[in-house]
Amino acid sequence: MSFSKKKHALYAILIFCGCLLTASVLAEFFLRYKRRHIAGSDQLEQGMTVYDKMLGWKLAQNWRGRHQHYDFDVVYSTNADGFRADADFKIKTKCRRYAIVGDSFTFGMGVNDDETFINILNRKNKSSECYLNFGVPGFSTDQEALLIEQQVFAYDPDVILLVIYLGNDLFDNTLPFPLQANYAKPYFEIQSGRLILRNMPVPLKKKSKKQMRQNLAAFVLGDIKKSSRFGMHYLTRFQLFRTLGLEFFPQRDYQAHFDARFKYPLQLFKMLIDHIHKACVRRDTELRLILMPGRSYILRPESPSAQAQDYLRQKIVSARDDLKIDIIDLTTELRNHSNQNKANWFHPNEGHFTAQGHLIIAELLHSLKGSK
């Protein structure tokens, strides 16, 4: 090849690289702008939750408000008892009562009152079974244990279905402030083999700046992400890279890391479940656990988040005999479900279940609960 041709080829390569770099920079700016726009679109009318010195917060009574997001535009209602108004809490007919206790996935964040899986279950079982929604956004197992003793038992449930969100419930149990909420909460510590309640009464204060920096990824992975191969810790700071996905790089097996990092959260969780179970036994109430996955577990099973959820799932299921409690493993059921449009089960940016996702959950629970 002549010098002139080599020169032209070099110019062509430089122009191509320059165009590619310019396009990448523009795409990064656009994606960051879109991300900020989506985050700013989250508008929930004020007053849905109020401070509670025993629980940290609770749902306001007789509240109705609109929740707008890039992914949805819905309305939430609460009843006179201070719970989601998607079920009849003043049941006149004789039925088998199921109290479903959980966080925002149980409450039904992102769907209207008549679209929650609890409302759907009530429509499926109009006479024989009644389902009551005790879901409170942001709650973890410790707050749910207190809620069950302080309020749920007053409704004389035959069965308590405790929904365990594998995304963060076990981690939030160890903290005075939830990873994804701003206000303080009660929590338990293990001391001399006993559960000791801390942060009571719950202080009315927000997170410190240091606590705000503690996110779910850091809690799950710790310092391990800083040693990721190919500089992925730094690459994932770019929105363009996250949008393209991590599948371009080899995935890592975090199981050994989880053995040490999750030991205490699992120990605390098992003691909390045992505490709730004993309270149920005293009141002749059956307790069952529902394992609820997050979006990554279904859509990105090789991601660190999905691996963490699966690790916790396996540990909880393997402890079934020790806990002496039936477990409904929705994580496995949802992953194995035949529906090919699984992305439609979740709001793409906000992350909670869509109306279609709630319908799938209701169908699975309807078919599974009787066999557990």
C-alpha positions as CSV (number, residue, x, y, z in Angstrom):
1,M,0.0,0.0,0.0
2,S,1.4,3.4,-0.9
3,F,2.1,6.1,1.6
4,S,-0.9,8.2,0.3
5,K,-3.3,5.3,0.7
6,K,-2.0,4.6,4.2
7,K,-2.5,8.2,5.0
8,H,-6.1,8.2,3.8
9,A,-6.8,5.0,5.7
10,L,-5.5,6.5,8.9
11,Y,-7.6,9.6,8.4
12,A,-10.7,7.4,7.8
13,I,-10.0,5.5,11.0
14,L,-9.5,8.7,13.0
15,I,-12.7,10.2,11.6
16,F,-14.6,7.0,12.4
17,C,-13.2,6.9,16.0
18,G,-14.0,10.6,16.4
19,C,-17.5,10.1,15.2
20,L,-17.9,7.0,17.5
21,L,-16.6,9.0,20.5
22,T,-18.9,11.9,19.7
23,A,-21.9,9.7,19.4
24,S,-21.0,7.9,22.6
25,V,-20.7,11.2,24.5
26,L,-24.0,12.5,23.1
27,A,-25.7,9.2,23.9
28,E,-24.3,9.4,27.5
29,F,-25.6,12.9,27.9
30,F,-29.0,11.9,26.5
31,L,-29.3,8.8,28.8
32,R,-28.3,10.8,31.8
33,Y,-30.8,13.5,31.0
34,K,-33.5,10.8,30.5
35,R,-32.5,9.2,33.8
36,R,-32.9,12.5,35.7
37,H,-36.2,13.1,33.9
38,I,-37.5,9.7,35.0
39,A,-36.3,10.2,38.6
40,G,-38.0,13.7,38.6
41,S,-41.2,12.3,37.3
42,D,-41.9,10.4,40.6
43,Q,-44.6,12.5,42.2
44,L,-46.8,11.1,45.0
45,E,-49.4,13.3,46.6
46,Q,-48.5,14.1,50.2
47,G,-50.0,12.5,53.3
48,M,-50.0,8.8,52.5
49,T,-47.7,7.9,55.4
50,V,-47.5,9.5,58.9
51,Y,-44.9,9.2,61.7
52,D,-45.4,6.4,64.2
53,K,-43.2,6.1,67.3
54,M,-43.6,2.3,67.4
55,L,-43.2,1.4,63.8
56,G,-41.3,4.4,62.3
57,W,-44.2,5.2,59.9
58,K,-47.6,3.9,59.0
59,L,-50.3,4.5,56.4
60,A,-52.7,7.4,57.0
61,Q,-56.3,6.7,57.6
62,N,-58.9,7.4,54.8
63,W,-56.3,8.9,52.5
64,R,-56.6,9.0,48.7
65,G,-54.0,10.3,46.4
66,R,-52.4,10.1,43.0
67,H,-49.0,8.7,42.2
68,Q,-47.5,9.8,38.9
69,H,-44.3,8.3,37.4
70,Y,-42.8,8.0,34.0
71,D,-44.0,4.4,34.1
72,F,-47.5,4.8,35.5
73,D,-50.3,7.1,36.7
74,V,-52.3,5.5,39.5
75,V,-54.4,6.2,42.5
76,Y,-54.0,4.7,46.0
77,S,-56.7,4.6,48.7
78,T,-56.5,3.7,52.4
79,N,-59.4,2.7,54.6
80,A,-60.4,3.8,58.1
81,D,-58.1,1.2,59.6
82,G,-55.0,2.8,57.9
83,F,-54.4,0.0,55.3
84,R,-54.8,-0.2,51.5
85,A,-58.4,0.0,50.5
86,D,-58.3,-3.0,48.1
87,A,-60.1,-5.3,50.5
88,D,-63.1,-5.4,52.8
89,F,-61.7,-5.2,56.3
90,K,-65.3,-5.3,57.8
91,I,-66.1,-8.8,56.6
92,K,-69.6,-9.9,57.5
93,T,-69.6,-13.3,55.9
94,K,-67.9,-16.3,57.4
95,C,-64.7,-17.0,55.5
96,R,-61.1,-18.1,56.0
97,R,-59.1,-15.0,56.7
98,Y,-55.7,-14.4,55.2
99,A,-53.7,-11.4,56.5
100,I,-51.0,-10.6,53.9
101,V,-48.2,-8.6,55.6
102,G,-45.3,-7.1,53.6
103,D,-43.8,-4.0,52.0
104,S,-44.5,-2.0,48.9
105,F,-44.7,-5.1,46.7
106,T,-47.6,-6.3,48.9
107,F,-49.1,-2.8,49.2
108,G,-49.1,-2.6,45.4
109,M,-47.0,0.3,44.6
110,G,-47.5,1.3,40.9
111,V,-51.0,-0.2,40.5
112,N,-54.5,1.0,41.3
113,D,-56.6,-0.4,44.2
114,D,-58.4,-2.9,42.0
115,E,-55.2,-4.2,40.4
116,T,-53.3,-5.5,43.4
117,F,-52.8,-9.3,43.7
118,I,-54.8,-9.1,46.9
119,N,-57.8,-7.5,45.3
120,I,-57.6,-10.1,42.5
121,L,-57.5,-13.0,45.1
122,N,-60.6,-11.6,46.8
123,R,-62.4,-11.6,43.4
124,K,-61.3,-15.2,42.8
125,N,-62.5,-16.4,46.2
126,K,-65.7,-14.3,46.9
127,S,-67.2,-16.6,49.5
128,S,-64.7,-19.1,51.0
129,E,-61.6,-16.9,51.5
130,C,-60.9,-13.3,52.4
131,Y,-57.6,-11.5,52.0
132,L,-56.6,-8.4,53.9
133,N,-53.8,-6.2,52.7
134,F,-51.4,-5.2,55.5
135,G,-48.6,-4.1,53.2
136,V,-46.8,-0.9,54.1
137,P,-44.2,0.6,51.7
138,G,-40.6,0.4,53.1
139,F,-41.3,-2.1,55.9
140,S,-38.9,-4.9,56.6
141,T,-39.4,-8.1,58.7
142,D,-38.7,-6.4,62.1
143,Q,-41.4,-3.7,61.5
144,E,-43.8,-6.4,60.2
145,A,-43.2,-8.4,63.3
146,L,-44.3,-5.4,65.4
147,L,-47.2,-4.7,63.1
148,I,-48.5,-8.3,63.4
149,E,-48.4,-8.1,67.2
150,Q,-49.8,-4.6,67.6
151,Q,-52.5,-4.6,64.9
152,V,-52.9,-7.7,62.6
153,F,-53.9,-10.1,65.4
154,A,-56.8,-7.8,66.2
155,Y,-58.5,-8.9,62.9
156,D,-58.5,-12.6,64.0
157,P,-56.7,-14.0,60.9
158,D,-56.8,-17.7,60.3
159,V,-53.5,-17.5,58.3
160,I,-50.8,-14.8,58.1
161,L,-49.0,-14.8,54.8
162,L,-45.7,-12.9,55.5
163,V,-44.2,-11.7,52.3
164,I,-40.4,-11.6,52.3
165,Y,-38.9,-9.3,49.6
166,L,-35.5,-10.9,48.9
167,G,-34.2,-7.6,47.4
168,N,-33.6,-5.8,50.7
169,D,-35.8,-7.1,53.7
170,L,-33.0,-9.1,55.3
171,F,-30.5,-6.3,55.1
172,D,-32.9,-3.6,56.3
173,N,-33.6,-5.8,59.4
174,T,-30.1,-5.0,60.6
175,L,-30.3,-1.2,60.2
176,P,-31.8,1.8,62.0
177,F,-32.5,3.4,58.6
178,P,-33.7,1.4,55.6
179,L,-31.4,1.3,52.6
180,Q,-34.1,2.8,50.3
181,A,-36.1,5.0,52.7
182,N,-35.2,8.2,54.5
183,Y,-36.7,7.8,58.0
184,A,-35.7,5.9,61.1
185,K,-37.2,2.6,62.0
186,P,-37.1,0.1,65.0
187,Y,-34.8,-2.8,64.7
188,F,-33.6,-5.8,66.7
189,E,-30.2,-6.9,67.7
190,I,-29.1,-10.3,68.9
191,Q,-27.7,-10.2,72.4
192,S,-26.9,-13.3,74.4
193,G,-29.1,-15.4,72.0
194,R,-32.1,-13.1,72.5
195,L,-33.7,-10.4,70.4
196,I,-33.3,-6.9,71.8
197,L,-35.5,-4.1,70.4
198,R,-33.6,-0.9,69.5
199,N,-34.4,2.6,68.4
200,M,-37.6,2.7,70.5
201,P,-39.4,5.0,70.5
202,V,-38.4,5.6,67.0
203,P,-36.8,9.1,66.6
204,L,-38.4,11.4,64.1
205,K,-35.3,12.2,62.0
206,K,-33.9,11.7,58.6
207,K,-30.7,9.9,57.5
208,S,-27.3,11.5,57.9
209,K,-25.2,12.2,54.7
210,K,-23.1,9.1,55.6
211,Q,-26.2,6.9,55.8
212,M,-27.5,8.3,52.5
213,R,-24.4,7.0,50.8
214,Q,-25.0,3.5,52.0
215,N,-26.9,1.9,49.1
216,L,-28.1,-1.6,48.3
217,A,-25.2,-2.5,45.9
218,A,-22.6,-1.4,48.5
219,F,-24.4,-3.4,51.2
220,V,-24.5,-6.6,49.1
221,L,-21.1,-6.4,47.5
222,G,-19.1,-4.3,50.0
223,D,-15.5,-3.6,48.8
224,I,-15.6,-6.5,46.3
225,K,-17.0,-4.3,43.5
226,K,-13.8,-2.2,43.6
227,S,-11.8,-5.2,42.6
228,S,-14.1,-6.2,39.7
229,R,-12.3,-7.4,36.5
230,F,-11.9,-5.1,33.5
231,G,-12.6,-2.0,35.7
232,M,-16.3,-2.7,35.7
233,H,-16.7,-0.8,39.0
234,Y,-15.8,2.4,37.0
235,L,-17.5,1.4,33.7
236,T,-20.8,1.0,35.4
237,R,-20.8,4.6,36.4
238,F,-21.6,5.4,32.8
239,Q,-25.3,5.2,31.9
240,L,-24.5,4.1,28.4
241,F,-22.7,1.0,29.7
242,R,-25.5,0.2,32.1
243,T,-28.0,0.5,29.3
244,L,-26.0,-1.8,27.0
245,G,-25.9,-4.3,29.8
246,L,-23.2,-6.3,31.7
247,E,-23.5,-9.3,29.5
248,F,-20.5,-8.1,27.4
249,F,-18.2,-9.0,30.4
250,P,-17.9,-12.3,32.3
251,Q,-20.1,-12.7,35.3
252,R,-18.7,-13.5,38.7
253,D,-19.8,-16.1,41.2
254,Y,-20.4,-14.3,44.6
255,Q,-21.5,-17.3,46.6
256,A,-18.4,-17.6,48.8
257,H,-18.6,-13.8,49.4
258,F,-22.2,-14.1,50.5
259,D,-21.4,-16.9,53.0
260,A,-19.6,-14.4,55.2
261,R,-21.5,-11.2,54.4
262,F,-25.0,-12.6,54.9
263,K,-24.4,-14.7,58.0
264,Y,-25.7,-12.2,60.5
265,P,-28.7,-11.0,58.4
266,L,-29.8,-14.6,58.0
267,Q,-29.4,-15.4,61.7
268,L,-31.4,-12.3,62.7
269,F,-34.1,-13.1,60.1
270,K,-34.5,-16.7,61.4
271,M,-34.9,-15.4,65.0
272,L,-37.5,-12.8,63.9
273,I,-39.5,-15.5,62.0
274,D,-39.3,-17.7,65.1
275,H,-40.5,-14.8,67.2
276,I,-43.5,-14.2,64.9
277,H,-44.2,-17.9,64.7
278,K,-44.4,-18.3,68.5
279,A,-46.8,-15.4,68.6
280,C,-49.0,-17.0,66.0
281,V,-49.0,-20.3,67.8
282,R,-50.2,-18.6,71.0
283,R,-53.2,-17.3,69.0
284,D,-53.9,-20.4,67.0
285,T,-53.0,-18.6,63.8
286,E,-51.1,-20.3,60.9
287,L,-48.0,-18.6,59.6
288,R,-46.7,-19.0,56.0
289,L,-43.8,-17.2,54.3
290,I,-44.0,-16.0,50.7
291,L,-40.6,-15.4,49.0
292,M,-41.0,-12.5,46.7
293,P,-38.2,-11.7,44.1
294,G,-37.1,-8.4,42.6
295,R,-37.0,-7.6,38.9
296,S,-33.3,-8.6,38.5
297,Y,-34.0,-12.1,39.7
298,I,-36.4,-12.7,36.9
299,L,-34.9,-10.6,34.1
300,R,-31.2,-10.8,34.8
301,P,-30.5,-14.0,36.7
302,E,-26.7,-13.7,36.4
303,S,-26.5,-10.3,38.0
304,P,-25.0,-9.8,41.5
305,S,-28.5,-8.7,42.8
306,A,-30.1,-11.9,41.4
307,Q,-27.3,-14.1,42.8
308,A,-27.8,-12.4,46.3
309,Q,-31.6,-13.1,46.1
310,D,-31.1,-16.7,45.1
311,Y,-28.6,-17.2,47.8
312,L,-31.0,-16.0,50.4
313,R,-33.8,-18.0,48.8
314,Q,-31.8,-21.2,49.1
315,K,-30.9,-20.5,52.7
316,I,-34.5,-19.8,53.7
317,V,-35.9,-22.8,51.9
318,S,-33.3,-25.1,53.4
319,A,-34.2,-23.9,56.9
320,R,-37.9,-24.8,56.3
321,D,-37.7,-27.7,58.8
322,D,-36.0,-25.7,61.5
323,L,-38.4,-22.8,61.1
324,K,-41.4,-25.3,61.1
325,I,-43.2,-23.0,58.7
326,D,-44.6,-23.6,55.2
327,I,-42.9,-21.5,52.5
328,I,-44.4,-20.5,49.2
329,D,-41.4,-19.9,46.9
330,L,-42.7,-17.4,44.3
331,T,-39.1,-16.7,43.2
332,T,-38.8,-20.1,41.5
333,E,-42.4,-20.1,40.3
334,L,-42.1,-16.7,38.6
335,R,-38.7,-17.6,37.0
336,N,-40.1,-20.9,35.7
337,H,-43.4,-19.5,34.6
338,S,-44.2,-20.1,30.9
339,N,-45.0,-16.5,30.0
340,Q,-42.5,-15.2,27.5
341,N,-43.1,-11.5,28.1
342,K,-41.7,-11.4,31.6
343,A,-40.4,-7.8,31.2
344,N,-44.1,-6.7,31.2
345,W,-44.4,-8.0,34.8
346,F,-42.3,-5.0,36.0
347,H,-42.4,-1.3,35.5
348,P,-39.2,-0.8,33.4
349,N,-37.8,2.1,35.4
350,E,-39.6,2.1,38.7
351,G,-39.2,-1.6,39.3
352,H,-42.4,-2.7,41.1
353,F,-44.9,-5.1,39.5
354,T,-47.3,-3.9,36.8
355,A,-51.0,-4.9,36.8
356,Q,-50.0,-7.9,34.7
357,G,-47.4,-8.9,37.2
358,H,-50.0,-8.7,40.0
359,L,-52.3,-10.9,38.0
360,I,-49.5,-13.5,37.5
361,I,-48.8,-13.5,41.3
362,A,-52.5,-13.9,42.1
363,E,-52.8,-16.8,39.8
364,L,-49.7,-18.5,41.2
365,L,-50.8,-17.9,44.8
366,H,-54.3,-19.2,44.0
367,S,-52.8,-22.4,42.7
368,L,-50.0,-22.8,45.3
369,K,-51.4,-21.9,48.7
370,G,-53.5,-25.0,49.0
371,S,-50.6,-27.3,48.4
372,K,-48.2,-25.7,50.8
